[in-house]
């Protein structure tokens, strides 16, 4: 089933310097490069190393090549495979994510497409949420239309009446309905792929807190401070809000805690 390692993704914020290092110091052959990614060929002549200058890239990812991702998905019950990402098109085929019984998420992809010249980092637009279960497909055009009518920028939407209005409008004709968390993911994936219109600056500002309170929130976030966009409408975020408010003289709304988290994560 797993044929080989197809590619390894590494985060590289300073892409030109990283390209120079991997090409000139480590001696890797540069295959393709654009503004956000560069692909190298390892010494085995098959495996690629891809550097990503993408702020939303979580970290290292390993992709395993399979013959046909969609076929594996159709046979998932027979093969006892638990898909946490359904198949979706990338530049030269399809990719998905499977979770093994031990909690490991395996990124898989195939080469069933025809464009062998494309610079493909194997990351679909929603790779921001790699490993998070996807249950309902995004209705992109509808969500963009509703988002424009709401008129509140994405970073400023979580836990507001405007998000509730967006959610109700977006899910009213869907069955089954996506959760709040899924709609948030759909929205952020559109933004990451550059399809979400710009609506200007956020309306609300992060609350003023003491340096001690800011440090406490950082400790509550832990490693999640680098994955802030995964937090809204999750049980994890609910725990963070509850834990932080236990230290405050007056409770702070989830929206303002989110705005503070977004500020700390920059």
C-alpha positions in Angstrom: 0.0 0.0 0.0 2.7 2.5 1.0 5.1 2.4 -1.9 7.8 4.8 -0.7 8.4 8.2 0.8 7.5 10.6 -2.0 8.5 13.9 -0.4 9.4 15.6 2.8 8.1 19.1 3.5 10.1 21.6 5.6 9.2 25.1 6.7 11.7 27.7 5.5 10.6 31.3 6.2 13.7 32.8 4.5 13.3 30.9 1.2 16.2 32.4 -0.8 18.7 31.7 2.0 17.3 28.2 2.5 17.6 27.4 -1.2 21.2 28.5 -1.2 22.0 26.4 1.8 20.4 23.2 0.6 21.8 23.6 -2.9 25.3 25.0 -2.2 26.1 23.5 1.2 24.2 20.2 1.3 24.6 19.7 -2.5 21.0 18.9 -3.4 19.7 19.3 -6.9 17.2 22.2 -7.3 14.3 20.9 -9.4 11.7 23.7 -9.3 11.2 27.0 -7.4 8.6 29.7 -7.1 7.9 32.5 -4.6 6.6 30.2 -1.8 8.3 26.8 -2.4 11.4 25.1 -3.7 11.7 21.4 -4.6 15.0 19.5 -4.4 15.9 15.9 -5.4 17.6 13.7 -2.8 20.5 11.4 -3.7 18.2 8.4 -4.3 17.0 10.2 -7.5 13.3 9.8 -6.4 12.5 11.4 -3.1 11.9 15.2 -3.1 12.6 17.7 -0.3 10.3 20.7 -0.5 11.0 23.9 1.4 7.9 26.1 2.1 7.9 29.8 2.9 4.4 29.5 4.2 3.5 31.0 7.7 0.7 28.5 8.1 2.9 25.4 7.5 3.0 23.7 10.9 6.3 22.0 10.5 7.8 18.9 9.0 5.5 16.6 7.0 6.3 13.3 5.3 4.2 12.1 2.4 3.9 8.5 1.3 3.2 7.5 -2.3 0.4 5.1 -3.0 -1.1 3.9 -6.2 -4.5 5.5 -6.0 -5.7 7.6 -3.1 -9.4 7.6 -4.2 -9.4 3.8 -4.6 -8.1 3.4 -1.0 -10.8 5.8 0.2 -13.5 3.8 -1.6 -12.2 0.6 0.0 -11.6 2.1 3.4 -14.0 -0.2 5.3 -12.6 -3.3 3.7 -9.0 -2.1 4.4 -9.9 -0.8 7.9 -8.5 2.6 7.1 -9.5 5.7 9.1 -9.4 8.7 6.8 -9.2 12.0 8.7 -8.9 13.9 5.4 -10.9 12.8 2.3 -9.2 12.8 -1.1 -8.6 16.1 -2.7 -6.8 17.2 -5.9 -3.3 18.5 -5.8 -1.0 19.5 -8.7 -0.2 16.0 -9.9 -2.8 13.7 -8.4 -4.7 13.3 -5.1 -3.8 13.4 -1.5 -5.5 12.5 1.8 -4.6 11.7 5.4 -5.1 8.4 7.3 -4.8 7.9 11.1 -3.4 4.6 12.3 -4.6 2.9 15.5 -1.7 4.4 17.5 -2.6 8.1 16.8 -0.1 8.7 14.0 -1.5 10.7 11.0 -0.1 9.4 7.6 -0.1 11.8 4.7 -0.7 9.9 1.4 -0.7 11.0 -2.2 -0.7 9.5 -5.7 0.5 10.6 -9.1 -2.7 9.9 -11.1 -2.6 13.4 -12.6 -0.9 14.4 -15.8 1.1 17.6 -15.0 4.6 16.4 -14.3 6.1 19.9 -14.6 4.1 21.6 -11.8 5.8 22.8 -8.6 3.7 20.8 -6.1 4.3 20.9 -2.4 1.7 18.2 -1.9 -0.2 20.5 0.4 -3.8 21.2 -0.5 -5.2 24.6 0.4 -6.6 23.1 3.6 -3.3 21.6 4.8 -3.5 24.1 7.6 -5.8 21.6 9.2 -3.9 18.4 8.3 -4.9 15.6 10.6 -8.2 17.2 11.6 -11.2 15.1 10.5 -13.1 16.6 7.5 -16.8 15.6 7.4 -18.5 18.0 5.0 -17.0 19.5 1.8 -16.8 23.3 1.6 -19.3 25.2 -0.6 -16.8 27.8 -1.5 -18.8 30.2 -3.7 -21.6 30.3 -1.2 -19.3 30.9 1.8 -17.5 33.7 -0.1 -20.8 35.4 -0.9 -22.0 35.2 2.7 -18.7 36.4 4.1 -18.7 39.5 1.9 -22.3 40.3 3.0 -21.3 39.9 6.7 -18.4 42.4 6.2 -16.3 41.4 9.1 -12.7 40.2 8.6 -12.0 36.5 9.3 -9.6 37.0 12.2 -12.2 39.1 13.9 -15.2 36.7 13.4 -14.8 33.9 15.9 -17.4 34.0 18.8 -19.3 37.0 17.4 -23.0 37.4 16.4 -21.7 38.0 12.8 -20.1 34.5 12.8 -23.4 33.0 14.1 -25.2 34.8 11.2 -22.7 33.5 8.7 -23.0 30.0 10.1 -26.8 30.0 10.0 -26.9 31.3 6.4 -24.2 28.9 5.2 -25.6 25.7 6.8 -29.3 26.3 6.4 -29.5 24.2 3.3 -26.9 21.6 4.2 -27.7 18.1 5.5 -25.8 17.0 7.5 -24.8 20.4 8.7 -21.1 21.1 9.3 -20.1 22.1 12.8 -19.0 25.6 13.8 -15.4 24.3 13.8 -15.8 22.9 10.2 -17.2 26.2 8.9 -14.3 28.0 10.5 -11.9 25.7 8.7 -13.7 26.2 5.4 -13.3 30.0 5.9 -9.6 29.8 6.8 -8.8 27.4 3.9 -10.3 29.9 1.5 -8.2 32.6 3.0 -5.0 30.5 2.7 -5.7 29.8 -0.9 -6.1 33.5 -1.6 -9.8 33.3 -2.5 -11.2 35.2 0.5 -11.9 38.9 -0.2 -10.0 41.4 1.9 -12.4 43.3 4.2 -10.0 45.7 5.9 -8.9 45.9 9.5 -10.5 44.0 12.4 -13.2 45.9 14.3 -12.2 44.8 17.8 -8.9 45.1 19.6 -7.3 42.6 22.0 -8.0 43.4 25.6 -5.3 45.1 27.7 -3.8 42.5 30.2 -0.8 42.5 32.5 2.5 40.9 31.4 1.8 38.2 34.0 -1.6 37.5 32.5 -0.1 37.4 29.0 2.5 34.9 30.2 -0.2 32.8 31.8 -2.1 32.6 28.6 1.1 31.6 26.7 1.5 28.8 29.2 -2.1 27.6 28.8 -1.6 27.6 25.0 1.7 25.7 25.2 2.6 24.3 21.7 -0.8 25.4 20.4 0.4 29.0 20.2 1.9 28.1 16.9 -1.4 26.5 15.7 -3.8 29.3 16.7 -6.0 28.9 13.7 -6.9 25.4 14.8 -8.3 26.6 18.1 -11.7 28.4 17.5 -14.8 26.3 18.2 -12.7 23.4 19.6 -12.9 21.8 23.0 -9.2 22.7 23.5 -10.0 26.4 23.1 -12.9 26.1 25.6 -10.5 24.8 28.2 -8.1 27.6 27.5 -10.8 30.2 27.9 -12.1 28.6 31.1 -8.5 28.2 32.6 -7.7 31.8 31.8 -10.9 33.3 33.2 -10.4 31.5 36.5 -7.5 33.9 37.1 -9.4 37.0 36.1 -11.5 39.3 38.3 -14.1 39.3 35.6 -14.6 36.8 32.9 -13.4 37.7 29.4 -15.6 36.7 26.4 -14.3 33.9 24.2 -14.0 36.5 21.3 -11.7 38.7 23.3 -9.6 35.8 24.5 -9.3 34.7 20.8 -8.2 38.2 19.9 -5.6 38.1 22.6 -4.4 34.7 21.5 -4.1 36.0 17.9 -2.0 38.9 19.2 0.3 36.6 21.2 0.8 34.2 18.4 2.1 36.8 15.9 
